[in-house]
Amino acid sequence: MSAPTLSICGFRYLSDRWADLNELSELNGRIHRRMVQRGHAIPSTTMVDGMLAIRPCFIGARTTLKEADELVNEVLAIGHEVARMDEQAVG
């Protein structure tokens, strides 16, 4: 959603199922809350052009691409999990 600045890069989970920008912000908020509950990766959030973005900040000297990949993988896994839960609730 935004160009990386130093160690910060805002992004969001996207899905065709949630095409509305407000719904995508709600979805990403749900993903963020679940990440905080799990405690593996705890990024913050920010608003970019009125849309919620997940906002990791990697400042540790020992941080590698492995940690960034783990964070993205967790976002994807939780996003898929939330989508399945929503489908079960509807169907």
C-alpha positions as CSV (number, residue, x, y, z in Angstrom):
1,M,0.0,0.0,0.0
2,S,2.9,2.3,0.5
3,A,6.6,2.4,-0.5
4,P,8.9,1.1,2.2
5,T,10.4,3.8,4.4
6,L,13.5,2.7,6.3
7,S,12.2,-0.4,8.0
8,I,8.4,0.1,7.6
9,C,6.1,-1.1,4.8
10,G,2.4,-1.0,5.0
11,F,0.4,-3.7,3.2
12,R,-2.9,-5.5,3.4
13,Y,-4.4,-8.9,2.7
14,L,-6.5,-8.9,-0.5
15,S,-9.3,-11.1,-1.5
16,D,-11.8,-11.1,-4.4
17,R,-14.4,-12.0,-1.8
18,W,-13.9,-8.6,-0.1
19,A,-13.9,-6.2,-3.0
20,D,-15.2,-3.2,-1.0
21,L,-12.5,-1.0,0.5
22,N,-14.2,-0.7,3.8
23,E,-14.7,-4.5,4.0
24,L,-11.1,-5.0,3.2
25,S,-10.1,-2.6,6.1
26,E,-12.4,-4.6,8.4
27,L,-10.9,-7.9,7.2
28,N,-7.3,-6.6,7.8
29,G,-8.3,-5.4,11.2
30,R,-9.6,-8.9,12.0
31,I,-6.3,-10.4,10.7
32,H,-4.3,-8.0,12.8
33,R,-6.3,-8.7,16.0
34,R,-5.8,-12.5,15.5
35,M,-2.0,-11.9,15.0
36,V,-1.8,-10.0,18.3
37,Q,-3.8,-12.8,20.0
38,R,-1.4,-15.4,18.7
39,G,1.7,-13.4,19.6
40,H,4.0,-14.7,16.9
41,A,4.3,-11.5,14.9
42,I,2.8,-8.3,16.3
43,P,2.8,-5.5,13.7
44,S,0.9,-2.3,14.2
45,T,-1.7,-0.9,11.8
46,T,-2.0,2.4,10.0
47,M,-4.3,4.2,7.7
48,V,-3.2,4.8,4.1
49,D,-5.5,6.9,2.0
50,G,-8.4,6.1,4.4
51,M,-7.7,2.3,4.2
52,L,-6.3,0.2,7.1
53,A,-2.9,-1.4,6.4
54,I,-0.9,-3.9,8.4
55,R,2.3,-2.1,9.3
56,P,5.3,-4.1,10.3
57,C,8.5,-2.4,11.4
58,F,11.7,-4.4,11.3
59,I,14.4,-2.6,13.3
60,G,16.3,-5.5,14.9
61,A,19.9,-5.8,13.7
62,R,19.4,-9.5,13.4
63,T,16.2,-9.3,11.4
64,T,16.4,-11.2,8.1
65,L,14.1,-12.0,5.2
66,K,13.1,-15.1,7.2
67,E,11.2,-12.9,9.7
68,A,9.5,-10.9,7.0
69,D,8.5,-14.1,5.2
70,E,7.1,-15.5,8.4
71,L,5.0,-12.4,9.0
72,V,3.6,-12.5,5.5
73,N,2.9,-16.2,5.8
74,E,1.0,-15.6,9.0
75,V,-1.1,-12.9,7.4
76,L,-1.9,-15.2,4.5
77,A,-2.8,-18.1,6.8
78,I,-5.0,-16.0,9.1
79,G,-6.7,-14.4,6.0
80,H,-7.5,-17.9,4.6
81,E,-8.8,-19.0,8.1
82,V,-11.0,-15.9,8.4
83,A,-12.4,-16.5,4.9
84,R,-13.2,-20.2,5.8
85,M,-14.9,-19.1,9.0
86,D,-17.0,-16.6,7.1
87,E,-18.0,-19.2,4.4
88,Q,-19.1,-21.6,7.2
89,A,-21.2,-18.9,8.9
90,V,-23.0,-18.1,5.6
91,G,-23.3,-21.6,4.2
